[in-house]
Amino acid sequence: MKIAIASDHAALRLKARLADWLREAGHEVADLGPDTPDSVDYPDYGYRLAQHVADGKATRGVALCGSGIGISMSVNRNPACRCVLASEPLSAKLGREHNDANVIAMGERLIGEDMAIACLETFLATEFAGGRHQRRVDKLSAPE
């Protein structure tokens, strides 16, 4: 699977660890930055990640910041993206299963590496249930 990953400066270490884990699992990873610990603005990286997914350059995205909140908000401004903020695997599962989330957000300051990997693994392994959920997902992708 092609997966894009981006963070702000507060989640640089988690981004590196998850990118390594994804590559080890056989995924193609596009690291959209940043590359240094210098302070950056999470919306810039959230928008970059969202556009990468919206353009079809990646099937899924991983968005990271200190809490996961700000970057998830920026990703969700793109109507082609449905970003789930997860801190445990059940949220990741339900985000995929019920909302067809194509991006997962997590916060390095709030989640450990092992839990982040568990969330990401669940997110990637879970299929969208469709059915009664499809109507709602369609509305998310076409706001009026």
C-alpha positions as CSV (number, residue, x, y, z in Angstrom):
1,M,0.0,0.0,0.0
2,K,1.2,3.6,-0.7
3,I,1.1,5.5,2.6
4,A,1.9,9.2,3.1
5,I,3.1,10.4,6.5
6,A,3.6,13.9,7.9
7,S,4.0,15.6,11.2
8,D,5.0,18.8,12.9
9,H,8.1,19.2,15.0
10,A,6.4,17.8,18.1
11,A,5.9,14.4,16.5
12,L,9.2,14.0,14.6
13,R,10.3,10.9,16.5
14,L,7.0,9.1,16.2
15,K,6.9,9.9,12.5
16,A,10.3,8.3,12.0
17,R,9.4,5.2,14.0
18,L,6.1,4.7,12.2
19,A,7.7,5.3,8.8
20,D,10.2,2.6,9.6
21,W,7.5,0.2,10.8
22,L,5.5,0.8,7.6
23,R,8.5,0.1,5.4
24,E,9.3,-3.1,7.4
25,A,5.7,-4.2,6.8
26,G,6.2,-3.8,3.1
27,H,4.4,-0.5,2.4
28,E,5.7,2.2,0.2
29,V,6.1,5.4,2.3
30,A,6.1,9.0,1.2
31,D,7.5,11.1,4.1
32,L,6.1,14.6,3.6
33,G,8.2,16.1,6.3
34,P,9.4,17.8,8.3
35,D,13.0,16.6,8.3
36,T,14.3,18.7,11.2
37,P,13.2,19.5,14.8
38,D,12.8,23.2,13.9
39,S,9.4,24.6,14.8
40,V,6.8,24.3,12.0
41,D,3.1,24.9,11.6
42,Y,1.0,21.7,11.7
43,P,-1.6,23.0,9.2
44,D,1.1,23.2,6.5
45,Y,1.9,19.5,6.9
46,G,-1.7,18.5,7.4
47,Y,-2.8,20.3,4.1
48,R,0.2,18.7,2.3
49,L,-0.7,15.2,3.5
50,A,-4.4,15.7,2.6
51,Q,-3.6,16.9,-0.9
52,H,-1.3,13.9,-1.4
53,V,-4.1,11.5,-0.5
54,A,-6.7,13.5,-2.4
55,D,-4.6,13.4,-5.5
56,G,-4.4,9.6,-5.3
57,K,-0.6,9.6,-4.6
58,A,-1.3,7.6,-1.5
59,T,-4.0,5.2,-0.5
60,R,-3.8,6.1,3.2
61,G,-2.2,8.8,5.3
62,V,-0.7,9.1,8.8
63,A,-0.9,12.6,10.3
64,L,1.0,13.3,13.6
65,C,1.5,16.3,15.9
66,G,1.8,16.8,19.6
67,S,-1.8,15.9,20.4
68,G,-3.0,14.8,17.0
69,I,-5.9,17.3,17.2
70,G,-4.6,20.2,15.2
71,I,-3.2,18.2,12.3
72,S,-6.4,16.1,12.1
73,M,-8.4,19.3,11.8
74,S,-6.2,20.5,9.0
75,V,-6.5,17.2,7.1
76,N,-10.3,17.1,7.5
77,R,-10.6,20.5,5.7
78,N,-10.0,18.6,2.5
79,P,-13.3,17.0,1.4
80,A,-11.5,14.0,-0.1
81,C,-10.1,13.1,3.3
82,R,-11.7,11.6,6.3
83,C,-9.2,11.7,9.2
84,V,-9.8,9.7,12.4
85,L,-8.0,10.8,15.6
86,A,-7.1,7.6,17.4
87,S,-5.4,6.9,20.7
88,E,-6.4,3.3,20.9
89,P,-7.1,0.6,18.3
90,L,-10.9,0.6,18.7
91,S,-11.1,4.2,17.4
92,A,-8.9,3.3,14.5
93,K,-11.1,0.3,13.7
94,L,-14.4,2.2,13.9
95,G,-12.9,5.1,11.9
96,R,-12.2,2.7,9.0
97,E,-15.2,0.5,9.4
98,H,-17.9,3.1,9.8
99,N,-16.4,6.3,8.3
100,D,-14.1,4.9,5.6
101,A,-11.3,7.0,7.1
102,N,-8.3,7.3,4.8
103,V,-6.1,9.2,7.2
104,I,-5.3,8.4,10.8
105,A,-4.0,11.1,13.2
106,M,-2.2,10.5,16.5
107,G,-0.4,12.7,19.1
108,E,3.1,11.9,20.1
109,R,2.6,13.5,23.5
110,L,-0.4,11.4,24.2
111,I,0.4,7.9,22.8
112,G,3.4,5.6,23.1
113,E,5.1,4.0,20.2
114,D,3.6,0.6,20.8
115,M,0.1,1.9,21.0
116,A,0.6,4.0,17.9
117,I,1.8,0.9,16.0
118,A,-1.3,-1.0,17.3
119,C,-3.6,1.8,16.1
120,L,-1.9,2.0,12.7
121,E,-1.9,-1.8,12.3
122,T,-5.6,-1.9,13.1
123,F,-6.3,1.1,10.8
124,L,-4.6,-0.6,7.8
125,A,-6.1,-4.0,8.4
126,T,-9.8,-2.8,8.7
127,E,-12.1,-2.6,5.7
128,F,-14.9,-0.1,5.3
129,A,-18.2,-1.8,6.1
130,G,-20.2,0.1,3.5
131,G,-23.9,-0.5,3.6
132,R,-25.8,1.9,5.9
133,H,-22.5,3.8,6.5
134,Q,-22.0,4.7,2.8
135,R,-24.7,7.4,2.7
136,R,-23.1,9.2,5.6
137,V,-19.6,8.9,4.1
138,D,-20.9,10.3,0.8
139,K,-22.2,13.4,2.7
140,L,-18.7,13.9,4.3
141,S,-17.1,13.9,0.8
142,A,-19.6,16.5,-0.6
143,P,-20.4,19.1,2.0
144,E,-23.0,21.6,1.0
